Amino acid sequence: MKSNTSGRVRSIFVHLVLIFLSFLCLFFFYILIVNATRSHADLQKGFSALPGKYFLENLKNVANDGSFPMFRGILNSVVVSSCSAALCTYFSSLTAYGLYAYDFKMKKAAFTFIMAILVMPTQVTAMGFLRLITKMGMYDSLLPLIIPSIASPAVFYFMYSYLQSSLPLSLVEAARIDGSGEFRTFNSIVLPIMKPAVAVQAIFTFVGSWNNYFVPALIIQSKSKMTVPILIATLRGADYMNFDMGKILHDDHCCDRANHYCISAFIQIHYCRCNTWWCKRIMRIKNPHRENAMEVLFMRIIILKTGV
């Protein structure tokens, strides 16, 4: 009886926390919608919880402004973010599966090398990356924003850890005995098992690529190829008294916070209900065991870099 009462109290507490996180998420999206319906003069007055009547006018101004191709920027961001999320999750899962399921020489060295790349900031390799894509003729194009997402050490480590807890090698051996090829085994058996991890990392990668400003600012020069963060930064750098704030259909600061709460709420709901491996691993960071100290170190690095 006592255990049932404590379990019910715990369930009520978890639901209240999730409702609170959902409220925070919806609240910031509500602000975005309200700001989209207000005029430039109304936005300068400050916050208002009531929507205005200028949504169609703001939308018309954005569509007719050739110097501010927001719709084109949204399309570019969707293409880049979607392709990056798909390539990153698939190839990171494939790499993690290769290191997990196969025994070969220098296996530990390869794992250590991938983890060493994780602690290297993007700014360190920016100039070399810029010179490389310039010599390859990919400067001022969207390809340099998509192709590098194939190699993501953080996503690889999440996938590798998930495989360690969820994929028995006997299942792979049974598929090989039945005549299944290696790629068919991965695509038909391993990848469906990794769906929870793939879904979470796809969201992380999509949001990270959508909010990425540093790399597109180095590469993109044409307005027709600019992404949303570049366009917003360009608009903010313009004369404050001359541009129409009503054209901006969202406040990027609110977007960042909304994205953060969306991801946090998704992780809370998904992993608290499924009770998967890496949620328990994060909880054990407070009291790590001696034998998994290196794993805890890598997990802390990933948490700091992804902002969880």
C-alpha positions as CSV (number, residue, x, y, z in Angstrom):
1,M,0.0,0.0,0.0
2,K,2.8,2.4,0.9
3,S,4.7,1.5,-2.3
4,N,1.6,2.2,-4.4
5,T,1.1,5.6,-2.7
6,S,4.8,6.6,-3.3
7,G,4.5,5.4,-6.9
8,R,1.4,7.5,-7.4
9,V,3.0,10.6,-5.9
10,R,6.1,10.1,-8.1
11,S,3.9,9.7,-11.2
12,I,1.9,12.9,-10.3
13,F,5.2,14.8,-9.8
14,V,6.6,13.6,-13.1
15,H,3.4,14.6,-14.9
16,L,3.5,18.1,-13.3
17,V,7.1,18.6,-14.3
18,L,6.2,17.6,-17.9
19,I,3.2,19.8,-18.0
20,F,5.4,22.7,-16.8
21,L,7.9,22.1,-19.5
22,S,5.2,21.8,-22.1
23,F,3.8,25.2,-20.9
24,L,7.2,26.8,-21.2
25,C,7.6,25.4,-24.8
26,L,4.1,26.5,-25.8
27,F,4.5,29.9,-24.1
28,F,7.5,30.9,-26.2
29,F,5.8,29.7,-29.4
30,Y,2.8,31.8,-28.4
31,I,5.0,34.8,-28.2
32,L,6.3,34.1,-31.7
33,I,2.8,34.0,-33.1
34,V,1.8,37.2,-31.2
35,N,4.8,39.0,-32.5
36,A,4.0,37.9,-36.0
37,T,0.7,39.7,-35.8
38,R,2.0,43.1,-34.5
39,S,3.3,46.0,-36.4
40,H,6.7,47.7,-36.2
41,A,5.3,50.4,-33.9
42,D,3.6,47.9,-31.6
43,L,6.8,45.8,-31.3
44,Q,8.7,48.9,-30.2
45,K,6.3,49.5,-27.4
46,G,7.2,46.2,-25.7
47,F,5.7,42.9,-24.8
48,S,2.0,42.2,-25.3
49,A,0.1,39.0,-24.7
50,L,-2.7,40.0,-27.1
51,P,-2.3,39.4,-30.9
52,G,-2.5,42.2,-33.4
53,K,-4.0,42.5,-36.8
54,Y,-0.9,43.0,-39.0
55,F,-0.1,39.4,-39.8
56,L,-1.1,39.5,-43.5
57,E,0.6,42.8,-43.9
58,N,3.8,41.6,-42.4
59,L,3.7,38.5,-44.5
60,K,3.1,40.6,-47.6
61,N,6.0,42.9,-46.8
62,V,8.3,39.9,-46.3
63,A,7.2,38.3,-49.6
64,N,7.7,41.6,-51.6
65,D,11.1,42.5,-50.1
66,G,13.7,41.4,-52.5
67,S,16.6,42.5,-50.2
68,F,15.4,40.2,-47.5
69,P,14.6,36.7,-49.0
70,M,13.2,35.1,-45.8
71,F,11.2,32.4,-47.5
72,R,14.3,31.4,-49.5
73,G,16.3,31.4,-46.3
74,I,13.7,29.2,-44.6
75,L,13.9,26.8,-47.5
76,N,17.7,26.7,-47.4
77,S,17.6,26.1,-43.6
78,V,15.1,23.3,-44.0
79,V,17.2,21.6,-46.7
80,V,20.5,21.9,-44.8
81,S,19.0,20.8,-41.5
82,S,17.1,17.9,-42.9
83,C,20.0,16.6,-44.9
84,S,22.4,17.1,-42.0
85,A,20.1,15.2,-39.6
86,A,19.6,12.3,-42.0
87,L,23.3,11.9,-43.0
88,C,24.6,12.5,-39.4
89,T,22.3,9.9,-37.7
90,Y,22.7,7.3,-40.4
91,F,26.4,7.4,-40.8
92,S,27.1,7.8,-37.1
93,S,24.9,4.8,-36.5
94,L,26.8,2.9,-39.2
95,T,30.2,3.8,-37.7
96,A,29.1,2.9,-34.2
97,Y,27.8,-0.4,-35.4
98,G,31.1,-1.1,-37.2
99,L,33.2,-0.4,-34.1
100,Y,30.8,-2.4,-31.9
101,A,30.2,-5.5,-33.9
102,Y,33.6,-6.1,-35.5
103,D,36.9,-6.9,-34.0
104,F,40.0,-5.6,-35.8
105,K,43.4,-4.2,-35.1
106,M,43.6,-0.6,-33.9
107,K,39.9,-0.7,-32.8
108,K,40.6,1.1,-29.5
109,A,42.9,3.5,-31.3
110,A,40.1,4.4,-33.8
111,F,37.6,4.9,-30.9
112,T,40.1,7.1,-29.0
113,F,40.8,9.2,-32.2
114,I,37.1,9.8,-32.8
115,M,36.6,10.9,-29.2
116,A,39.7,13.2,-29.4
117,I,38.0,15.0,-32.3
118,L,35.1,15.7,-30.0
119,V,37.0,18.1,-27.8
120,M,38.3,20.1,-30.7
121,P,36.4,23.4,-31.2
122,T,35.0,24.3,-34.6
123,Q,36.9,27.6,-34.6
124,V,40.3,25.7,-34.5
125,T,39.8,24.1,-37.9
126,A,37.7,26.9,-39.5
127,M,40.6,28.4,-41.6
128,G,41.8,25.1,-42.9
129,F,38.2,24.0,-43.7
130,L,37.6,27.3,-45.5
131,R,40.7,26.9,-47.6
132,L,39.8,23.3,-48.4
133,I,36.3,24.1,-49.7
134,T,37.6,27.0,-51.7
135,K,40.1,24.8,-53.5
136,M,37.4,22.3,-54.1
137,G,35.1,24.9,-55.7
138,M,32.4,24.6,-53.0
139,Y,32.7,28.1,-51.7
140,D,29.3,30.0,-51.5
141,S,27.3,26.8,-51.7
142,L,25.2,24.7,-49.3
143,L,27.2,21.5,-49.7
144,P,29.9,22.4,-47.1
145,L,27.1,22.8,-44.6
146,I,25.7,19.3,-45.2
147,I,28.7,17.0,-46.1
148,P,30.7,17.6,-42.8
149,S,27.7,16.5,-40.8
150,I,28.5,12.9,-41.8
151,A,31.3,12.9,-39.2
152,S,29.9,13.7,-35.8
153,P,31.8,12.3,-32.8
154,A,29.1,13.3,-30.3
155,V,26.4,11.5,-32.2
156,F,28.7,8.5,-32.8
157,Y,29.3,8.1,-29.1
158,F,25.6,8.2,-28.2
159,M,25.0,5.6,-30.8
160,Y,27.9,3.4,-29.7
161,S,26.7,3.6,-26.1
162,Y,23.1,2.7,-27.1
163,L,24.3,-0.3,-29.0
164,Q,26.3,-1.5,-26.0
165,S,23.1,-1.6,-24.0
166,S,20.5,-2.6,-26.6
167,L,22.1,-4.9,-29.3
168,P,23.2,-8.4,-28.4
169,L,25.9,-9.7,-30.8
170,S,24.1,-13.0,-30.9
171,L,21.3,-11.3,-32.9
172,V,23.9,-10.2,-35.5
173,E,25.4,-13.7,-35.6
174,A,22.0,-15.3,-36.1
175,A,21.3,-12.9,-39.1
176,R,24.7,-13.9,-40.6
177,I,23.9,-17.6,-40.3
178,D,20.6,-17.0,-42.0
179,G,22.5,-15.5,-45.0
180,S,21.8,-11.8,-44.4
181,G,24.4,-9.4,-45.8
182,E,26.1,-6.9,-43.6
183,F,24.3,-3.9,-44.9
184,R,21.0,-5.7,-44.9
185,T,21.6,-6.7,-41.3
186,F,22.3,-3.1,-40.3
187,N,19.4,-1.6,-42.2
188,S,16.8,-4.3,-41.4
189,I,17.7,-5.4,-37.9
190,V,20.1,-3.0,-36.2
191,L,18.7,0.4,-37.3
192,P,15.1,-0.4,-36.2
193,I,16.5,-1.3,-32.8
194,M,18.3,2.1,-32.7
195,K,15.1,4.1,-33.5
196,P,14.9,5.9,-30.1
197,A,18.5,7.0,-30.2
198,V,18.2,7.9,-33.9
199,A,15.1,10.0,-33.2
200,V,16.7,12.0,-30.4
201,Q,20.0,12.6,-32.2
202,A,18.1,13.6,-35.4
203,I,16.3,16.3,-33.3
204,F,19.6,17.5,-31.8
205,T,21.3,17.6,-35.2
206,F,18.4,19.4,-36.9
207,V,18.2,22.1,-34.3
208,G,21.9,22.5,-34.1
209,S,22.2,22.9,-37.9
210,W,19.2,25.2,-38.0
211,N,20.8,27.6,-35.4
212,N,24.3,27.3,-36.8
213,Y,25.7,30.7,-37.6
214,F,29.5,30.5,-37.5
215,V,30.1,28.1,-40.5
216,P,27.4,29.7,-42.9
217,A,28.8,33.1,-42.1
218,L,32.2,32.0,-43.4
219,I,31.0,30.2,-46.5
220,I,27.8,31.8,-47.7
221,Q,27.9,35.1,-49.6
222,S,24.9,35.1,-52.0
223,K,21.6,36.2,-50.4
224,S,19.8,33.4,-52.3
225,K,21.8,30.8,-50.4
226,M,21.7,32.4,-46.9
227,T,20.1,30.5,-44.1
228,V,17.8,32.0,-41.5
229,P,20.4,32.9,-38.8
230,I,22.5,34.7,-41.4
231,L,19.4,36.7,-42.7
232,I,18.4,37.7,-39.1
233,A,22.0,38.8,-38.3
234,T,22.0,40.8,-41.5
235,L,18.8,42.4,-40.7
236,R,19.9,43.2,-37.1
237,G,23.1,44.8,-38.5
238,A,21.0,47.2,-40.6
239,D,20.0,50.7,-39.6
240,Y,17.7,50.2,-36.6
241,M,15.6,53.2,-37.5
242,N,15.0,52.2,-41.1
243,F,14.0,48.5,-41.2
244,D,10.6,47.2,-40.3
245,M,10.6,45.0,-37.2
246,G,7.2,43.6,-38.2
247,K,8.9,41.7,-41.0
248,I,10.7,39.4,-38.5
249,L,8.1,36.7,-37.9
250,H,10.0,35.5,-34.8
251,D,12.4,36.6,-32.2
252,D,15.5,34.3,-32.6
253,H,16.2,34.6,-28.8
254,C,12.8,33.1,-28.1
255,C,13.4,30.5,-30.8
256,D,16.6,29.4,-29.1
257,R,14.9,29.0,-25.8
258,A,11.9,27.3,-27.3
259,N,14.1,24.9,-29.1
260,H,15.9,24.2,-25.8
261,Y,12.7,23.5,-24.0
262,C,11.4,21.3,-26.9
263,I,14.4,19.1,-26.7
264,S,14.4,19.0,-23.0
265,A,10.7,18.0,-22.8
266,F,11.2,15.4,-25.5
267,I,14.1,13.8,-23.7
268,Q,12.2,13.9,-20.4
269,I,9.2,12.2,-21.9
270,H,10.9,9.7,-24.0
271,Y,13.7,8.5,-21.8
272,C,11.8,8.7,-18.5
273,R,9.1,6.5,-20.0
274,C,11.5,4.1,-21.9
275,N,14.1,4.0,-19.1
276,T,16.9,3.6,-21.6
277,W,20.6,3.3,-21.0
278,W,22.0,6.8,-21.4
279,C,19.4,8.4,-19.2
280,K,20.6,6.1,-16.4
281,R,24.2,6.9,-17.4
282,I,23.6,10.6,-16.9
283,M,22.0,10.0,-13.5
284,R,25.1,8.0,-12.5
285,I,27.5,10.9,-13.3
286,K,26.9,12.2,-9.8
287,N,28.4,9.0,-8.3
288,P,30.6,7.5,-11.1
289,H,32.3,4.1,-10.6
290,R,36.0,3.8,-11.1
291,E,35.8,1.5,-14.0
292,N,33.6,3.8,-16.2
293,A,35.4,7.1,-15.3
294,M,36.4,7.6,-19.0
295,E,32.8,7.1,-20.2
296,V,31.6,9.6,-17.6
297,L,34.2,12.1,-18.9
298,F,33.1,11.7,-22.5
299,M,29.5,12.1,-21.4
300,R,30.2,15.3,-19.6
301,I,32.0,16.7,-22.7
302,I,29.0,15.8,-24.8
303,I,26.6,17.4,-22.4
304,L,28.6,20.6,-22.4
305,K,28.8,20.7,-26.2
306,T,25.2,19.9,-26.9
307,G,23.7,22.0,-24.1
308,V,21.6,19.3,-22.5
